[in-house]
Amino acid sequence: MIYDQARYVENGQYEPLLSEKETTEVDVGGDDSPLPDDLTRDSVELPDLSEPELARHYTRLSQMNWSIDSGPYPLGSCTMKYNPKFTEAVAADPNGSVHPDRSDESIQGNLELLYGLQEYLAEIGGMDAVTLQPPAGAAGEFAGILVAKAYHEANGEDRNEVIIPASAHGTNFASAAMAGYDVVELPSAEDGRVDVEALEAAVGDDTAALMLTNPNTVGLFERDIEHIAETVHDAGGLLYYDGANLNALLGRARPGDMGFDIMHYNVHKTFATPHGGGGPGAGPVGVVDELAEYLPSPRVRERSSGSGYELFDPEQSVGKVHGFQGNWLVLVKAYAYIARLGDEGLLDASAKAVLNANYLGSQVEFDIPYGPYHHEFAATSGEKDAADVAKRMLDYGVHPPTTKWPEMVPEAMLTEPTEIESKKSLDDLAAAFNNAAADDEETLADAPTRTTARRIDQVSAARNPRLSWRALGDDE
């Protein structure tokens, strides 16, 4: 991102880089280097700070950022759940720190945990088999579409279309296209749900799958899901479940029972593992029995002898999509979260996720076009620019929701508070929404004024990033 450093220095908000602080010239012995002279240096300037100075530097930097440990992070559909610290402690247990290339016999404890997580996820999703290998939700989604493709090819069917609702996550469109499919966009009905008549007209001999989120992107449950599943299956296609909104269903409804054939689990959204940032993450994939043989390899199973566990490759596997059995420490955290909550805890999580969203929505003065909704809602800022409203909310001490999406809601503010927030926290969020709603256009356009970085030229930052640092006043 491109920051106006001079302004931050003037405002007292700029925290100098370590290389701008006290430094010492250190001899690095360039004369002894086997590298060419133009690639070596005799000495370098390195920071020379005491421990308190270093600790304060990173503390100040952390205070300039917002995180789920700072307060609510109500990004709709991104589901920024709080990461409980006990899972970090479990993942840090040195007894689990074994190299995955060791023999099955020497990692029985690890394999038992992985097998247990497969079983947990299969039960929660109503699936028959699960792979833990994909390293992120989007990677799991792509792997799931590859499974669907392998299934159709094994049956001698050349299906080339994937149907996706207009309100779906962008990764749905990308995953289908990356797998070589043509994307058929499905419009939403007036009530915000799938247009069943449009779906019936869209399916056919070319349909490989329908990718669907339920509840959908504006928090609406697809009431016609059984008819939707029947329509897709009658055409010979598969029904794919995007697990982004599974947090609304935990312990109450299962995609497998609705007729879904494949699903991916966003463990960061549903089971409180760290969220994204490019990874490492985890995006397990679950399937019904007839698709199990196409899952990525390896998977974990109980030995036929009944003693212990082993890795195996499904007979018609699409192959590896990531190293080993997936990102071990992320999977440990997901297992610990599910095991700690148990059946009653998962039921409570989904209940409070829905309750919190509906309570917050009832307190927000912006219009909410669609309902009744479940774990999230899409408010509209009306004639005000949703991005301006969001930036103004930063001045009121909260993180704003997702803006400008989905496009089915004009000037959308997609909001998901999750189950973790207290009534006071939700009241603070509602107050920020409503204060921003009352602000005039000039105030909104100038916001934020209290943050370390104000209005950033995001387009230039993305297209012309500064990949090296230059001190203030440097001309080159």
C-alpha positions in Angstrom: 0.0 0.0 0.0 1.1 3.5 -0.7 1.3 5.7 2.4 2.0 9.4 2.7 4.8 9.0 5.2 5.4 12.7 5.6 1.8 13.2 6.8 2.1 10.4 9.3 5.3 11.9 10.7 3.5 15.3 11.0 0.5 13.7 12.7 2.7 11.6 15.1 1.2 8.4 13.7 4.2 7.1 11.7 6.2 4.4 13.3 9.7 4.4 11.8 11.0 1.2 10.3 13.8 -0.6 12.2 16.2 0.6 9.5 15.3 4.2 10.3 16.1 3.7 14.0 19.5 3.2 15.6 21.8 1.2 13.3 25.3 -0.3 13.4 27.6 -1.0 10.5 28.4 -4.7 10.5 31.3 -6.3 8.6 30.0 -9.2 6.5 33.3 -10.3 5.0 32.6 -9.5 1.4 36.2 -10.2 0.4 35.7 -13.9 1.2 32.5 -14.3 -0.7 32.5 -16.8 -3.7 29.9 -14.6 -5.4 30.8 -11.9 -8.0 31.9 -8.5 -6.7 28.7 -6.8 -7.9 26.7 -9.2 -5.7 28.6 -8.7 -2.5 29.0 -6.0 0.2 31.8 -5.6 2.7 29.4 -4.3 5.3 25.7 -3.7 6.0 23.8 -1.3 8.3 21.7 -3.4 10.7 19.3 -2.2 13.4 20.9 -2.0 16.9 18.0 -1.8 19.4 17.5 -2.9 23.0 14.9 -5.5 23.8 12.4 -2.8 25.2 12.8 -0.7 22.1 12.2 -3.7 19.9 9.1 -4.8 21.9 7.6 -1.3 21.8 8.2 -1.0 18.1 6.2 -4.2 17.3 3.5 -3.3 19.9 3.0 0.1 18.3 2.7 -1.5 14.9 0.1 -4.0 16.3 -1.9 -1.1 17.7 -2.2 0.4 14.2 -3.9 -2.7 12.9 -7.3 -4.2 13.6 -7.7 -7.9 14.4 -10.3 -10.2 15.7 -8.5 -9.9 19.1 -9.2 -6.2 18.9 -12.9 -6.3 18.4 -15.7 -7.4 16.0 -14.7 -8.2 12.5 -18.2 -8.4 10.8 -17.1 -9.1 7.3 -20.2 -10.8 5.7 -19.5 -14.2 4.2 -15.8 -14.0 5.1 -16.8 -15.1 8.6 -14.0 -13.8 10.7 -14.4 -16.0 13.8 -12.4 -15.5 17.0 -9.5 -18.1 17.2 -9.6 -19.5 20.8 -6.2 -19.6 22.3 -6.5 -23.2 23.6 -6.3 -24.5 20.1 -2.9 -22.7 19.7 -1.7 -24.5 22.8 -2.8 -27.8 21.5 -1.1 -27.2 18.1 2.1 -26.2 19.9 2.3 -29.6 21.8 5.8 -30.9 20.9 4.5 -34.5 20.9 2.6 -33.7 17.7 5.7 -32.2 16.0 6.7 -35.2 13.8 7.7 -35.2 10.2 4.9 -36.5 8.0 7.3 -38.5 5.9 7.8 -40.9 8.8 6.4 -44.4 8.5 2.7 -44.9 9.3 3.7 -47.0 12.3 5.7 -44.2 13.8 2.9 -41.5 13.5 -0.1 -43.5 14.7 -1.2 -40.6 17.0 -1.2 -38.1 14.2 -3.1 -40.5 11.9 -5.6 -41.2 14.6 -6.3 -37.5 14.9 -6.6 -37.0 11.2 -9.0 -40.0 10.9 -11.0 -38.6 13.8 -11.3 -35.2 12.0 -12.4 -36.9 8.8 -15.1 -38.6 10.8 -16.1 -35.4 12.5 -16.4 -33.5 9.3 -18.3 -36.3 7.5 -20.8 -36.5 10.3 -21.3 -32.7 10.5 -21.7 -32.4 6.7 -23.7 -35.6 6.1 -21.0 -36.8 3.8 -19.6 -40.4 3.4 -15.9 -39.6 2.9 -13.6 -36.7 3.5 -10.1 -35.7 2.4 -8.1 -33.3 4.5 -5.4 -32.5 1.9 -6.5 -29.1 0.3 -4.6 -26.2 1.8 -7.4 -23.6 1.8 -11.1 -23.2 1.1 -10.6 -22.1 -2.5 -8.2 -25.0 -3.0 -10.7 -27.4 -1.6 -13.4 -26.0 -3.9 -11.2 -26.5 -6.9 -10.3 -30.0 -5.7 -14.1 -30.8 -5.4 -14.7 -29.7 -8.9 -11.9 -31.9 -10.1 -13.6 -34.8 -8.3 -16.8 -34.0 -10.1 -15.0 -33.9 -13.4 -13.2 -37.2 -12.8 -16.5 -38.8 -12.0 -18.2 -37.7 -15.2 -15.2 -38.7 -17.3 -15.1 -42.1 -15.7 -18.8 -42.5 -16.7 -17.9 -41.6 -20.3 -19.8 -38.3 -20.1 -18.5 -35.1 -21.7 -20.2 -32.4 -19.6 -18.8 -29.0 -20.1 -21.0 -26.6 -18.0 -21.2 -25.6 -14.3 -24.1 -23.6 -13.2 -23.5 -20.9 -10.6 -25.9 -18.3 -9.0 -25.1 -14.7 -9.7 -24.7 -14.1 -6.0 -22.1 -16.8 -5.5 -18.5 -16.3 -4.3 -16.1 -15.3 -7.0 -14.0 -18.4 -6.3 -16.9 -20.5 -7.5 -16.6 -19.0 -11.0 -12.8 -19.2 -10.9 -12.8 -22.9 -9.8 -15.2 -24.0 -12.5 -13.2 -22.1 -15.2 -9.9 -23.4 -14.0 -11.2 -26.9 -14.2 -12.1 -26.2 -17.9 -15.8 -25.7 -17.6 -18.0 -23.1 -19.1 -19.8 -21.1 -16.5 -23.6 -20.6 -16.7 -24.7 -17.7 -14.4 -28.0 -18.3 -12.8 -30.1 -15.2 -11.8 -31.7 -14.7 -8.4 -35.4 -14.7 -8.0 -37.2 -11.7 -6.5 -36.9 -13.2 -3.0 -33.1 -13.4 -3.3 -33.1 -17.2 -3.6 -32.4 -19.5 -6.6 -34.7 -18.8 -9.5 -36.1 -22.4 -9.9 -37.6 -21.8 -13.3 -34.3 -20.4 -14.6 -32.5 -23.4 -13.1 -34.9 -25.8 -14.9 -34.2 -24.0 -18.1 -30.4 -24.1 -17.6 -29.8 -27.7 -16.8 -29.3 -30.3 -19.4 -26.9 -32.9 -20.8 -24.0 -30.5 -20.6 -24.5 -29.8 -16.9 -21.7 -31.1 -14.7 -22.7 -29.4 -11.5 -24.6 -26.7 -9.7 -22.4 -24.8 -7.1 -24.6 -23.5 -4.3 -24.2 -21.9 -0.9 -27.0 -22.6 1.6 -27.9 -20.3 3.4 -26.9 -18.1 0.4 -24.8 -15.0 0.3 -27.5 -12.7 1.9 -28.3 -15.2 4.6 -31.4 -16.8 3.1 -32.0 -20.5 3.3 -32.9 -22.1 0.0 -36.3 -23.4 0.8 -36.6 -25.3 -2.5 -33.3 -27.1 -1.9 -34.8 -30.6 -2.3 -36.4 -29.6 -5.6 -33.2 -28.0 -6.7 -31.2 -31.2 -5.9 -33.8 -33.3 -7.8 -33.6 -31.0 -10.8 -29.8 -31.2 -11.0 -29.7 -34.9 -10.4 -32.4 -35.6 -13.0 -30.2 -33.9 -15.6 -27.3 -36.1 -14.5 -25.4 -33.3 -12.8 -23.9 -33.1 -9.3 -24.8 -30.7 -6.5 -21.9 -28.9 -5.0 -22.0 -27.2 -1.6 -19.8 -24.2 -0.9 -19.2 -24.5 2.8 -18.8 -20.7 3.4 -22.0 -20.5 5.4 -22.0 -23.8 7.2 -21.7 -21.8 10.5 -25.4 -21.2 10.3 -26.3 -24.9 10.2 -24.0 -26.6 12.7 -25.8 -29.4 14.4 -29.1 -28.4 12.8 -29.0 -29.3 9.1 -26.5 -31.2 6.9 -25.7 -30.5 3.2 -25.7 -34.3 2.5 -29.3 -34.6 3.8 -30.3 -31.8 1.4 -29.0 -33.7 -1.6 -25.5 -32.2 -2.0 -23.0 -34.7 -3.5 -19.8 -32.7 -2.8 -18.8 -30.0 -0.3 -15.8 -28.2 0.9 -15.4 -27.1 4.5 -13.9 -23.6 5.3 -12.4 -24.6 8.6 -11.4 -21.0 9.2 -15.0 -19.8 8.8 -16.7 -22.6 10.7 -14.1 -24.2 13.1 -12.1 -21.2 14.2 -8.7 -21.8 12.6 -6.6 -18.8 11.5 -8.0 -17.1 8.5 -6.3 -17.1 5.1 -3.7 -14.5 4.1 -2.6 -17.0 1.4 -2.1 -19.8 3.8 -1.3 -22.1 5.4 -4.9 -23.1 5.8 -7.2 -26.0 5.2 -10.1 -26.7 3.0 -11.3 -30.4 3.5 -13.6 -31.9 0.9 -16.4 -34.3 1.6 -18.3 -36.5 -0.9 -21.0 -39.1 -1.1 -20.0 -42.8 -1.5 -20.0 -43.0 -5.2 -17.5 -40.1 -5.4 -15.1 -41.3 -2.7 -12.8 -43.1 -5.1 -11.9 -39.9 -6.8 -10.8 -37.9 -3.7 -7.2 -36.6 -3.6 -4.7 -38.9 -2.1 -3.6 -39.9 0.5 -6.5 -40.4 2.9 -6.4 -42.0 6.3 -8.3 -45.2 7.2 -8.5 -47.8 9.9 -6.4 -50.9 9.2 -8.4 -54.0 8.2 -6.8 -55.8 11.1 -8.6 -53.3 13.4 -5.4 -52.1 15.1 -4.2 -48.7 14.1 -4.4 -46.5 11.1 -2.8 -46.2 7.6 -2.6 -43.9 4.6 -4.0 -45.1 1.3 -4.7 -43.9 -2.2 -8.2 -44.0 -3.5 -8.4 -46.2 -6.6 -9.4 -43.4 -9.1 -7.9 -40.5 -7.2 -7.5 -37.1 -8.9 -4.0 -37.2 -7.3 -2.3 -34.9 -4.9 -3.4 -31.3 -4.5 -1.1 -30.5 -1.7 1.8 -32.1 0.2 1.4 -34.9 2.7 -2.0 -35.1 4.5 -2.6 -31.3 4.4 -1.5 -28.6 6.8 -1.2 -30.5 10.0 -1.3 -27.7 12.6 -4.4 -26.1 11.1 -6.1 -29.5 11.1 -5.1 -30.0 14.8 -6.8 -26.7 15.7 -10.0 -27.7 13.8 -10.1 -31.0 15.5 -9.5 -29.4 19.0 -12.3 -26.9 18.4 -14.9 -29.5 17.4 -13.9 -31.9 20.2 -14.1 -29.1 22.8 -17.5 -27.9 21.7 -19.1 -31.3 21.1 -22.6 -31.7 19.8 -24.2 -29.2 22.3 -21.5 -26.6 21.7 -21.9 -26.7 17.9 -25.6 -26.4 18.3 -25.1 -23.4 20.5 -22.6 -21.8 18.1 -25.1 -21.9 15.2 -27.9 -20.7 17.3 -26.0 -17.7 18.6 -24.6 -16.9 15.1 -28.2 -16.6 13.8 -29.4 -14.8 16.9 -26.6 -12.2 16.8 -27.1 -11.5 13.1 -30.8 -10.9 13.6 -30.4 -8.8 16.7 -27.8 -6.6 15.0 -30.0 -6.3 11.9 -32.9 -5.2 14.1 -30.8 -2.4 15.6 -29.4 -1.1 12.3 -31.3 1.8 10.7 -30.2 1.0 7.2 -32.7 -0.9 5.1 -32.2 -4.7 4.8 -34.0 -5.8 1.6 -34.1 -9.6 2.1 -35.2 -11.7 5.0 -35.8 -13.5 7.2 -32.1 -14.2 7.2 -29.8 -16.5 9.2 -26.2 -15.8 10.2 -25.7 -12.7 8.0 -27.6 -9.9 6.3 -27.0 -7.5 3.5 -28.1 -3.9 4.4 -28.1 -1.2 1.8 -26.7 2.3 2.4 -29.3 3.7 -0.1 -28.1 6.9 -1.7 -24.9 7.0 0.4 -21.8 5.3 -0.9 -21.3 2.0 1.0 -17.5 2.4 0.9 -17.8 5.9 2.5 -20.0 4.6 5.2 -17.6 1.8 5.9 -14.6 4.1 6.1 -16.6 6.4 8.5 -17.4 3.4 10.7 -13.6 3.1 11.3 -13.7 6.5 13.0 -16.3 5.1 15.4 -13.9 2.4 16.6 -15.3 -0.7 14.8 -14.4 -2.6 11.7 -16.9 -2.2 8.9 -18.7 -5.0 7.0 -18.1 -6.2 3.5 -19.2 -3.6 1.0 -20.4 -3.4 -2.6 -21.2 -7.1 -2.7 -23.3 -9.0 -3.5 -24.4 -6.9 -6.4 -28.1 -8.0 -6.0 -28.2 -5.5 -3.1 -27.4 -1.9 -4.2 -24.6 -0.3 -2.1 -24.5 -3.5 -0.1 -23.1 -3.8 3.4 -22.8 -7.5 4.0 -22.6 -8.2 7.7 -21.9 -11.3 9.8 -21.1 -10.8 13.5 -20.6 -14.6 14.2 -21.6 -16.2 17.5 -18.8 -14.8 19.6 -20.0 -11.2 20.1 -21.8 -10.0 23.2 -24.9 -7.8 23.2 -22.8 -4.8 24.2 -20.4 -5.5 21.3 -23.4 -5.7 18.9 -24.8 -2.5 20.3 -21.5 -0.8 19.6 -21.6 -2.0 16.0 -25.1 -0.9 15.6 -24.3 2.6 17.0 -21.4 2.9 14.4 -23.8 1.9 11.6 -26.4 4.4 12.7 -23.9 7.3 13.4 -22.5 6.9 10.0 -26.0 6.9 8.6 -26.6 10.3 10.2 -23.4 11.8 8.9 -23.5 14.2 5.9 -21.9 13.5 2.6 -18.9 15.7 3.2 -18.0 14.0 6.5 -18.3 10.6 4.9 -16.2 11.5 1.9 -13.4 12.7 4.3 -13.4 9.6 6.4 -11.6 8.0 8.0 -9.8 10.6 10.1 -8.7 8.6 13.1 -6.8 5.7 11.5 -3.1 5.4 10.9 -3.7 5.2 7.1 -6.5 7.3 5.6 -7.7 7.1 2.1 -5.4 4.9 0.1 -5.2 4.7 -3.7 -6.0 1.0 -3.8 -5.9 0.7 -7.6 -2.4 2.2 -7.8 -1.3 0.2 -4.8 -2.4 -3.0 -6.5 -1.1 -2.2 -10.0 2.0 -0.4 -9.1 3.2 -1.7 -5.8 6.3 -0.4 -4.1 8.4 -3.5 -3.6 11.4 -1.9 -2.0 11.6 0.7 0.7 13.1 4.2 0.3 13.7 6.6 3.1 11.9 10.0 3.1 13.8 12.4 0.8 15.5 9.7 -1.3 15.3 10.8 -4.9 16.2 7.3 -6.3 
